[in-house]
Amino acid sequence: MFRLVISDSRAWKNLMAAISTLVEEASFDVKPEGLALRAMDPSHVAMVDFEYPKESFQEYECTEPSKLCLDIGDMLKLMRRVEAGETLELTLDPQTNHLNMKLTGKYKRRFSLPLLQPSVSEVPTPKLTFDAQIKMDADCLNDAITDISNVSDQVKIEADEEKLVLTGLSETGNVVVEFERANQAVLDFQVKGEAKALYGVSFLQDMVKAGAASSKVVSVEFSTDKPVKIDFELPLQGKLTYYLAPRLE
Amino acid sequence: MSGNCQVSYEGRASSTLGWGERLLIIKTDGSVLVHRPEGYEPVNWQPAGCVFQVEVEDEELRIRAARLQPREVLNIFFNRVLHLSTLTLTDEGDFSLYVSEQDMKRAILLAPKLVGEDFRPLTSEKELGAAGFVDVVGEDSEGRLVVVEIKRNPAGREAVRQLQRYIKAVGMRTERPLRGIIAAPSLTREAQALLSREGLEFKPVSLKRCYEVLKFEKTRKLSEFFPE
């Protein structure tokens, strides 16, 4: 038996969009404590780690753990027009093997999505320590990455004890965005020594843009030539974390 | 030849390299490579078809390699020659690379443009029940789901039928419009007819291109960082 109600459907839609930046089919772990999902993109370069505890839902009922796999693209299409204040109810119909969606606002709308065969593979998290951990305003990071994406398809991220620097390298000229530790947009700044790594802009842009729609605060954590962990703060111990592998020089 | 030289290049951009000991290779087709003592890439080069001017001036051996379209000049000036050899080399060998279908799939996931300008991969090795495993499923800029069947040998009618089965299986699970593409070095004549009758597509994907994508791929995999 599985049923949940979300009071802010638009927030849910943004979270689903964030997951869909990496995968088309989402295999959710449904447990009495809440929902979780961990998935890698097809080329195994990026990962999303998502958790939404039962306290984050207006109502949440789950009698036994199971795996629920659905096409997120289809769910997002059905939710294309979602208004402020609409609630979303999701119920599992075991007889038809469908997920029933009910959006309630000015009027009620019902949809249903077929459930797919869940993937069996478990995805571990990368084992990493971080020399640089910087918490900052998510919109500022989004703007910085957008600026860099205009000139380059890769970004060099560097941090020392004074500042975080993002550089987009191109033949015509570099774009350099600097965030000093004292900058208003920086909420917490912990850097041991120095850290420097190169990442693909395309994934980074998708992740940060999607995450910034769901959260105002983002933590960027990395070490030299190691994957970057981008964690978007969600209320009530919810988690939206991305990992992105580095590029070689 | 090798020796102590200085190099300057003028053309689409410009560069200068101060005095240092390097290797210079000039091939019979007029292509030029300057190699520093380390690294596998030349620091300066010119493609085939250069015109050469060589002279000795101010105790320097001055070699100029020039092209016209676009105008590029590479100057290599030696003040000391360590060795010089001229060789007439004959190479009729076949360069064959072994690229498996798995390799082709990895290359496509790393460089989706191989399949199409707006192709975005979503899943690979997707299980479709009785139909089997489809190689890659993605989407295009119009939101259509794109099913890709990869073959390393010329794709024949059986590959087209396989793709048809996958499309049918995928179609049962989604409302989205579908496209089917065979990605292979070539398509047999019989397969071409069947393909167009079924409204499916063919994208030529060369093994060489896949090899290049894999060889020069610069992004690492997250799995390299997983705990043992």
Contacts between the chains, C-beta under 8 A, distances in Angstrom:
chain1	res1	chain2	res2	distance
A	23	B	122	6.9
A	23	B	123	7.0
A	24	B	122	3.4
A	24	B	123	5.7
A	24	B	137	7.1
A	24	B	139	7.3
A	25	B	122	7.5
A	25	B	123	6.0
A	25	B	126	7.9
A	40	B	222	6.4
A	42	B	109	5.1
A	42	B	121	4.7
A	42	B	122	6.6
A	42	B	123	5.8
A	42	B	124	4.7
A	42	B	136	7.2
A	43	B	106	7.7
A	43	B	109	4.0
A	43	B	110	5.6
A	43	B	121	7.1
A	43	B	219	8.0
A	43	B	221	7.9
A	44	B	221	4.8
A	44	B	222	5.9
A	44	B	223	5.8
A	45	B	219	5.3
A	45	B	220	7.7
A	45	B	221	6.3
A	45	B	222	6.3
A	46	B	222	7.0
A	47	B	222	5.6
A	71	B	173	7.3
A	71	B	174	6.1
A	73	B	122	7.9
A	73	B	139	7.3
A	73	B	143	7.9
A	73	B	176	7.1
A	74	B	174	6.3
A	74	B	175	6.6
A	74	B	176	7.1
A	77	B	176	7.9
A	114	B	173	6.1
A	116	B	173	6.2
A	117	B	127	6.3
A	117	B	129	7.4
A	124	B	226	4.9
A	124	B	227	6.6
A	125	B	226	7.8
A	126	B	222	5.8
A	126	B	225	3.9
A	126	B	226	5.9
A	127	B	225	6.5
A	127	B	226	6.6
A	127	B	227	4.0
A	128	B	225	6.2
A	171	B	13	7.9
A	200	B	219	6.1
A	226	B	225	6.9
A	227	B	222	6.0
A	227	B	225	5.6
A	243	B	222	5.9
A	244	B	222	7.9
A	245	B	219	5.9
A	245	B	220	4.7
A	245	B	221	5.9
A	245	B	222	4.7
A	245	B	224	7.3
A	245	B	225	7.3
A	246	B	219	7.6
A	246	B	220	6.1
A	247	B	218	4.6
A	247	B	219	4.9
A	247	B	220	7.2
A	248	B	218	4.7
A	248	B	219	7.6
A	248	B	220	6.7
